[in-house]
Amino acid sequence: MNSRLLPVVAALALTAAPALAAGGDMSVAMFLSRVDALKAKGPMALLSPDLKVLKSEGEAAGAAYRARLVAERSAGKPSSCPPKGATVSQDQVLSHLRTYPAGTRERTSMKTAMADLFIKTYPCR
């Protein structure tokens, strides 16, 4: 595992840009599998088309949760209460994804996982 590559992979995978978002339904298992495969490639991972795929999945998952949260706030029942401009680190995201049991990872989408992370990290008081 190349520890210098992890921030690049995770940052690209989790950058949120709603205009580019599409997808987000990749399972946590598939996402982690692809991240691990990229890390195993070392510096060659930067040339992999999987970077773009992971980036799109991360963008879509983030955009879906932002849209969901806007609707929930409008209804007066937000599922989380992140402060304005809140972010989570790539380590937090990957650690969170790895908390799902193996069987659950296959059935959990990145959209759901990102929502779960924000709900856990920024609960409403």
C-alpha positions in Angstrom: 0.0 0.0 0.0 1.4 3.4 -1.0 0.4 5.8 1.8 1.2 8.8 -0.4 -1.3 7.7 -3.0 -4.2 7.2 -0.6 -5.0 10.9 -0.2 -4.9 11.4 -4.0 -7.2 8.4 -4.6 -9.6 9.4 -1.8 -9.7 13.1 -2.6 -10.5 12.4 -6.2 -13.1 9.8 -5.3 -14.8 12.1 -2.8 -14.7 15.5 -4.4 -18.2 16.8 -4.5 -19.3 18.7 -7.7 -23.1 18.4 -8.2 -22.9 19.5 -11.9 -20.8 16.4 -12.7 -22.6 14.0 -10.5 -24.1 10.8 -12.0 -24.5 7.4 -10.5 -23.7 7.0 -6.8 -25.3 3.5 -6.7 -22.0 1.6 -6.6 -21.9 -0.7 -3.6 -19.5 0.0 -0.7 -17.9 -3.4 -1.5 -17.2 -2.4 -5.1 -16.0 1.1 -4.1 -13.5 -0.3 -1.5 -12.4 -3.0 -3.9 -11.5 -0.5 -6.6 -9.8 1.8 -4.1 -7.7 -1.1 -2.8 -6.9 -2.1 -6.4 -5.8 1.4 -7.2 -3.6 1.6 -4.0 -2.0 -1.7 -5.0 -0.9 -0.1 -8.4 1.1 2.5 -6.6 1.9 5.6 -8.8 0.5 3.8 -11.9 -2.9 4.3 -10.3 -2.9 7.9 -11.5 -3.2 6.7 -15.0 -6.1 4.4 -14.3 -9.6 5.1 -15.6 -10.9 3.9 -12.3 -9.9 7.2 -10.7 -12.6 8.9 -12.8 -15.1 6.3 -12.0 -14.5 6.6 -8.2 -14.5 10.3 -8.4 -17.9 10.2 -10.1 -19.3 7.9 -7.5 -18.0 10.1 -4.7 -19.5 13.2 -6.3 -22.8 11.5 -6.9 -23.0 10.2 -3.3 -22.2 13.6 -1.9 -24.6 15.4 -4.2 -27.4 13.0 -3.4 -27.0 13.5 0.3 -26.9 17.3 -0.1 -30.1 17.2 -2.1 -31.7 14.9 0.5 -30.6 17.2 3.3 -32.1 20.2 1.6 -35.4 18.5 1.3 -35.3 17.2 4.9 -34.5 20.7 6.2 -37.4 22.1 4.2 -39.7 19.6 5.9 -38.2 20.6 9.3 -36.7 17.1 9.9 -33.0 17.0 8.9 -31.2 13.7 9.3 -28.0 15.5 10.2 -26.9 18.9 11.2 -23.5 19.6 9.7 -22.1 23.1 10.2 -21.9 25.2 7.1 -18.9 24.2 5.0 -18.5 20.9 6.9 -16.3 18.3 5.3 -15.0 14.9 6.2 -11.5 13.6 5.5 -10.8 10.7 3.1 -9.6 8.8 6.2 -12.9 9.3 7.8 -14.8 8.2 4.7 -12.7 5.1 4.1 -12.8 4.1 7.8 -16.5 4.5 7.8 -16.9 2.4 4.7 -14.8 -0.3 6.3 -17.2 -0.5 9.3 -19.9 -2.1 7.3 -19.8 -5.9 7.7 -18.8 -7.8 4.5 -22.3 -8.9 3.7 -23.8 -5.5 4.2 -21.2 -3.8 1.9 -22.6 -5.6 -1.1 -26.1 -4.2 -0.4 -25.1 -0.7 0.7 -24.8 2.0 -1.9 -22.3 4.8 -1.7 -25.3 7.2 -1.4 -26.5 5.4 1.7 -23.0 5.2 3.1 -22.3 8.9 2.8 -25.7 9.7 4.3 -24.9 7.3 7.2 -21.5 9.0 7.7 -23.0 12.5 8.0 -25.8 11.3 10.2 -23.2 9.7 12.5 -20.7 12.5 12.4 -23.1 15.5 12.6 -26.1 14.4 14.6 -28.8 17.0 15.3 -29.1 18.1 18.9 
